Amino acid sequence: MARHLITSALPYINGIKHLGNMVGSMLPADVYSRYLRQRGHDVLYICATDEHGTPAELAAKEAGLSVAEFCAQAHDAQKAVYDGFELSFDYFGRSSSQQNAEITQHFARRLQENGFIEERAIRQVYSPVDGRFLPDRYVEGTCPHCGYDKARGDQCENCTRVLDPTDLIEPRSAISGSTELEVRETKHLFLLQSKLQVEVEAWVAEHEEEWPQLASSIARKWLTEGLHDRAITRDLDWGVPVPADTWPELAAEGKVFYVWFDAPIEYIASTKEWADADPANRDYKSWWYEAEDVRYTQFMAKDNVPFHTVMFPATELGTREPWKKVDYVKAFNWLTYYGGKFSTSQKRGVFTDQALATLPADFWRYFLIANAPESDDSSFTWEHFAATVNKDLGGTLGNFVNRVLTFSRKKFGDEVPAGSPAGEAEARLGEQIAELLAEYEGHMESLQYRKAAAALRALWSAGNAYLDEKAPWLEVKTDLEGAALTLRTAMNLIHLYSVVSEPFIPASARAMRSSFALADDTATWVTPEQAKSLDAVPAGTPFTVPPVLFARVTEEDLESYRERFGGSEAG
């Protein structure tokens, strides 16, 4: 069995994330992690809150808290939401950890020793009204490339181009809105990415054919445009300090590393946080250093792709140390809300805490993965959401479970009936289930989420088709033993569904599985070959009928959701 390292883009500390953030990184990483664990692989799924940078400082100020207090509270609030979605992190760390400070400083020292960091005097935007230098994100203006009027000084959200604040047309302070900005001289450290261009190109060339087109095309675009030297320090109070033993003057001035330098290093540091909790049994370097036997898969939305396919690999290469680099980048497009952007700042769309307070996590998990924005952007609408969960979860899976167990209890009591030996219909069903299960496995292995969801849906539908073909409600009148066989076979399908649906809908899978009082139910997966026999739940097994698995989303519900969250084209 392989060793799989899985990371998803770090959610920023500032605010609860929306559904687009969930489907763009953490949820698909969780589904994949769960699947691999069920197949017997050694999996380590690591994530963390990204806590440095100006937004955290400003949010803390607004909340009347110290930055450390604000980040601690926000981390716990985010973690509670992810627990509610049943995200199965092996560890969910914090980029403000001591481990991240130590490893980030180590990386910087190594890059300096190898000639990839240079101290430069630069001219930087200063706001007299705010009394501070403005980090890139806090200069806003019009993008010179696409004309988007809310571009930030580090990157245009609209066209994804990386920018410098001085590139912006009509720049203004994002803090005060002041346009009375000055440019003053200050010193910063630069990562000499231009010197690493050839190495990064060679590394990307080894991987890009395997990556999804979205990831490889963004990486290639950046490399074609050429890697530029980038400032990796900022004038902030909150962040990983520049080490005084290497840069005494900058350390004395209070410089910290830019959040986009230390955030990817937190993947390593979070693994060390995990290892430090149980040092006798865990070693973070076995996953990250000379880890040739590890398969590393990273999940992210498209705006994060350049940093993980070009910038962070450049950083790792420049250390001249054998740090593990990503093998496969699963990149996603945007999930929109009625065609417009989810917006944390403008509170537009459904946010993850609100989602959990509204409907069970499995409704969201299934809908988001089944409609994952893989090949292009996908739109969330309440109408589409209700139609999907009512049809697939309620109508196809939930209805099958309920009618099989309810009817069997009514006609045969609280134990799985024996009935006739399996016949031709059951043999055909077994072959069909094995074929669909193999298809499902293939899509899960290749991280094709929409196709995997379609295959899972087809597995559920096969049970309904079998039930309709055999019609046990009629069969019971003329062939009691035949009806018992049909229901026993259907119950075995329910158990199979409970196992293979777990990556998508873990809570519902547990409810289905716990319906059967199997003495030794230790199966973590069902292979296509095993599925053919449909005999994991033998006759005589006690069972119970679970409560309704998926309550219907009614038109009245929809009206209230549209009113609460907005249900038309976003402006």
N, C-alpha and C positions, 0 to 999 in steps of 0.2 A: 504494500500500500504506500502511496506517495505522501510526502509532507507538503501541505498547502498553507502558504502564508497569504492571508487575505486582508486588505485594508480598504477602507472607503474614505473619501475626501473628508477632512475634518470639518465638522460644522462649526461655524464661527460662534463665539460665546454670546454675541449681542442679540438676544431675543430667541424666542421659540421658532423653530423652522416650519416652513409650509410644506404642502404635499409634494411640490416640485423638488425640494431638497431631499425629501424622503425617497422618492422614486429614482432620483438621479445618482444615488450613491449607496446609502446605508441599507435600504430594503433589498435591492438585488444582491448586495454582498451577503446579507443574512440568508436569503433563499439559497444561494450557492453554498454557503458555509454549512447550512443544515443538510443539504443534499449530500455533500461530500462526507460529512460525519456519518450520515446514515449508510453510506457505501463503505464505511470502514476506514476512511483515510484519517491521517493525523492532521488536524486543522487548527490553525491559530488565527482567529479573527480579531484584529486590532483596530481601534479607533480612539478618538480623543476630542475634547473641545479645543479649538484654536483660540487662544486667549490673549495674544499680544496685539499691539497696534492701537491706533488712535480711537477707533470706535469704542473699544472697551473703556478707555479713559473717559470719554465723553459721556457714555451711558452711566458709568459709575458716578460721575459728577452730577448728572441729572437725577440719579436715584439718591443722592446724598450719602453715598457709601465710599469707602476706600476702594481702589481698583481690586485689591485682593479679596475683600469681602464680596464685592459685586460678582466677581468671577466665580467664587466658591458657591454662592447662591445660584447663579445662572447655570453652572455645571450640574448641580443637583437637580434643578428644574428640568433641564434638558434630559438628563439621565432617566428621570421619572417617566418622561414621555416615551423614550426609547424602550424602557422596560414595559410600558403599556402596549407597545407594538410588538413585544416579544423579540426584540433584536438580540440575537444570541452572541453578543461580543464575548470573547474570552477575557478582554480587558478594555475598559473605556477610560482612558487617562486624561491628562491635562497638560497642555503645552507650557504651562507655567511651572511645571515640576522641576525639581532640582536636577533630575536625570536629563531633562532636555537642555537645561542650561549647560551642564557639563559636556554633553555630547556635541552641542552646537559650538561651544568654544573649542572643543577638540577639532572639529571639522575646520573651523576658521584658522586655527593654528597650522593645521596640515596644509591647507590651501596657501597660506602665507609662505610656509617653508618651501613649497613647490613652485612658487612664483606666480600664483594665480590670483593674488590679492594685491591691490595697489591703493595707496592713500592719495586722494586727489582733493584739491580745493575746487569746490563747485559753487555756482551761484544758485541759491535756492529761494523759493517764494517765502516772504515774511509778511505777516499781517500785523501792522501796528495796532489795529483795532482789537485784535485778539491777543496781542502781545506775545506772539510765538511764531516760530517757523511752522509752516503748514506741510505736514506729510502729504505725499501724493494724493491719497484718497480724499483729502480735505481741501483740495482745489478742484472746483468744478467749472465746466465751460462747454464750449461747442467743439466736437471732434473735428479735427482738420481733414479727416479722411472721408467720413460719411455724413457729417453735418448734424449728428445727434447732439441735442443741446443740453443733455444731462450727463455728459461724459465726465469721468473722474480723471484725476491726474496720473493714475497708474495704468488704467485700462478703460477702453470704451466698451460698455456692456452691450452696445448695439452691434458693433462690427468685430468685437473681440481684439482689436489692435492694442498692443501695448503702447503706452504713451508716457511722456514726461509732462509735468505740470506746465512747463513753458511751451509745450506744443499747443495747448488749448487756446481757442479763440474766445475773447472776452472772459477771461478767468475771474472767478470770484471765490471767496472763502465759503466753504460748506458749513462752517461753524456760525459765522455771523452774517454771511451774505455780502460782506463788504467787498467792493471792487477796488478799494484803495490798497492794492498790494504792491510790495516792493520786492526787489530781488537783491539779496545780500549774499556775501561770501561765507561759506562754512566748509569744514573738511569732513570727508566721509571715506569709507572703505568701498572699493569697487571689486566685484568679482569679474575677472578677465575672461568672460565667456568666449570672446573672440579667439582666444588662444586655444580654446577647447573645441572649436567648431568641427574640425576634421574628425576628432575622436567621437564626438556626439553623433555626427553624420554616419560614421561607420557602425556605431552601436544601434542607431535607429534602423539602418539598412538591414541589420540582422533580424529585426523583429517586425518591421512594418507590414510585411506580407501576411503575417499571422493576425495582426491587430484588425479590429473593425475599421472600415474605411474612414469613419468619422475621426478616430484617433490618429491614424496614419496620415490623413490629409492635413490635419492641423499641424502635426509635427513637421511634416514636409514643407508646409507653407512657411513656418518659422525659420527652418533651416535655409530655405531658398532665399528668404529675405536677409539672412545673415544674422548670426548671434552678436548682440551688442554687449559691451561691458555694462554691468548694472551696479548701481549703488546698493550695498547690502546693510547700511546702517542708517539710523534715523535719530533725530533730536526728540526723544520722548523720555518720560519718566518710567514707563512700564515696558519691560521687555528683557531679553537676555542681554546682560551687560557685555560690552566689549572687554575682553580680559586685559587687565592692567599689566600683566607680565609681558604682553606682546605689543600692545599699543597704549603706553602710559598716558600720552597726552589726550587721546580720544576718550580713554576711560575716565580721566579727570574731568573731561567736559560732559560726562554722563551719557555718552552715546550708547545706544542699544542696537542690536541686530534687527534688521527689517523683518517683519512678521513672515514674509514669503521666503526668507532664508531659513528661519528656524522651524516653521510649521511642518514641512515635509520630514525634517529630522525627527520630529515628534513621533513618527511611525516607529522609528528605532527606539526612541526614548520611552514611548509607551510600552513597548515590549520589555524594556528594562524595568519599568515600574512593575509590570506583571511578574517578571522573574525575581525582582527584589522582594516580593511578597512571600516567596517560597524558594529561597536560594538553594536549598538542598536538592530540589527536584527540577529546577528550571534554569535555563541558561539562554539569555537573550542572544548571545553571539551565535549560538547554533542555528538561529533563524536568519541572522543578518550578516555574519562575517564568515567568509569561506564556506557559504552554505550552498554548495553546488547541487545538493539533493533536494533543495526546496523549490517548489513552483510558486512564484509570487504573482498574484492577480490583484489588480488595483481597479476600483470602481469610482467613477466620477462623472459629473456633467461636463459639457463641452468647454465651459469657460475655464475649467481647471486643467484641461489637457496640456496646454503649453508648459505649465509649471512641472508637470509630472513626466512628460515625455522628452523634455529638452533641458529645462533649467535645473531640476533636481538631479537628473543623471549627470549633467555637467559638473555639479557640485561633488557628486560621489566619485566621478572619474578623476577629478582634480585632487582628491585626497591621496591618490596613489595607494589606496588600501582596498582590500577585496570586499567592499560592502555589497550586499545583495541589491541588484537592480531589478526593476519590474520586468516580468516575462510577458504578461498580457494585460493590456489596458482596455477595460470595458467602458467605453464612453457613451454618454446619453445626450440626446438633444433636450429641448425644454418641454416640460409639461406646462401648458398654458391654462388659464382660467377663462373660459368663454372667449378664447382667441386672444386675450390680453395677458400680460405678465402677472404672475403672483408677485406681490410686493410686500416684503417685510416692513419697509418704511411706511408704505401707504395703506397697510392693513387690508389688502385686497386679496380675496381668495380664502381657501380653507387652510388653517394652520393646524399643525399636528395635534396640539393639545385639544383644540376645538373638535377635531375629527374624532378623537377618542371619547370625548364627552357626548358626542352625538350618536355614534353607532359603534358596534364592536370592531376591534382591530382587524379581525379576519375579513370583514367587508372591504376595508381599505387595502389591506395587503393584496387580496385577490384582484380587485379592480386595477390597482396601480401596476401590478406586474403583468396582468393580462393586456394592459394598454400602455406598456412601457414605451417611452419615446426613443426607440432604437434607431430606426432608419430616418425618421424625421420628427418634427415636433408633434405632440399629440395634445388634444384639448380636453380639459375636464369640464363637463357640464353635469348638472344634477340629473338631467333627463337620461343621459348616457350611463351615468353611475347607477341609477335606480334600475334601468333596463338590464344592465349587466348582472348586478347582484341578484335581482329577482329571478332572472332566467337561469343563470348558470348555477349560483349557489342555492337559491331557494327552489326553483322549479326543477332543476336537473339532479343535483346532489341531495339536497335536504328532503325533497319529496320522495326520492327513492328510498332513503334510509327510513323515513317515517312510515311509508306505506308497507314496506317489507316487514319491519319489526312489529308494527301495530297489527297487521293482518295475521302474521304467524302466531302472535300471542293469543289473538282472538280464536284462531282455529286449532292451534296445537299446544297452547300453554307457554310457560316461561322458559322452555329449553329448546335448543335448536333441534328441529325434527329430523328424523333419519330419512325415511322415504326410500324410493327406488334407487338403484345404482345409476350413476351418471350415464346419459345417453348421447345421441348424436348432437342434439342442441347444445348440450354442455361442452362437448368436444369442440364444436365450432366456436362457442363462446371463449373457451380457453385459448384457442389459436388466435382469435381476434384480440383478446386482452394481452396476450404475449406480444403480438405485433405492435399494438398501440403503446405498450409499456416500453418496448425497445425504442420506439420513436421518441417517446417522452425522455428517456434516458439520454438519447443522442442530442436532443435539443438542450437539455440541462448541461451536458458536458461541454457543448459549444457555446453556452451562454446566450442562446436565442430564446429570450423570455416569452415573447408573444407566441412563438411556435410551441414552446413548452406548455404554456397555458392552454393552447388549442388542443394539444395532445392529451392533457389531463382532462379537459372538458369532454373530449371524445371517449376517454375511458369511462367517465361518469355516464355519458349517453349510451354507451354499449350496455350498461346494466339495465337502463330503462327499456331499450329495444328488446333485450332478452325477456324482460318481464312482460312486455306487451305481447311478444310472440307466444310465450307460454301461458299467459293469462291465468294465473293460479286461482283467481277469484271465480273463474269458470271451471277450471281443472278440478277444484276441490269438490265439485258436485258429482263428478263422474270418475275421478281417479285420485283418491286421497293420497296414495303413495307418490304419485307423480307431482301433485301440488307440494307435498313435503320436500321432494327433491328440488323443485324450483325455488322454494323459499330458503332451503339450506344453501343452495348455490348462490342465491342473492345475498345471503348473510355473509358468505365468504367474500363476495365482492365488496361488501361494506367494510370488512376488515382490511382487505387489500387497499381500498380507497383511503382508509385511515392511515395506513403506513405511507403510501406514495404521495398523498396530498399534504403531508406534514410540512414540507418546506414552504408551501404557500399559505396554508391555513392551520397553524399549529394547535390553536385552542379547539377548533372544530374537530380536528383529527383525534385529539385526546378524547373528546366526548364520544366520538364514534367508536374508538377502540375500547373505551371503558364500558361500552354497552355489553361486552362479552366477558364473562367471568372465566377467562382462560387461565388455567393453573400455571402455565409456563409460556407466557406470551413475550418472548424476548427478541422476536424478529426486528431487526432495524431496517430491513429492506426486503422487497420481494423481487427476485429476478424474473425475467420473462419466462424462463424455463419452469421456475417454481409456480408461476402464475397459471400455467396451463391446467394444473390439476384442481385448483380452487378447493383445497381441502384443509386449509389451516385451522378452520373452526369446525371441529367434529360434531357429529350429532350428540345430543345430550348436554352440550355446553349451556349453562344458564345464561340468560340475557335479560336486559332491561331496555325499555324504550326511552331514549333520552328526550329531554324537552326539545321543543322546536329549535332546530339548529340555526336557521336563518329567517328571522321575522321579516315579513314583506315590507318593503319601503312603499308606503301608500302615496296617492296623489296629495292627500292632506299633508303628509310629511314633506313632500317636495315643495309644496307652497310655503311651508314654514322655513325650510332650508333656503329657498331662493330669497325670501324676505330677509332672513338673517345674514346670509353671506353674499347676497347679490347674485342674480341669476340672469344676466343679459350680457351683451358685449361689454367688456371692460373698457373704460375710457382711458 
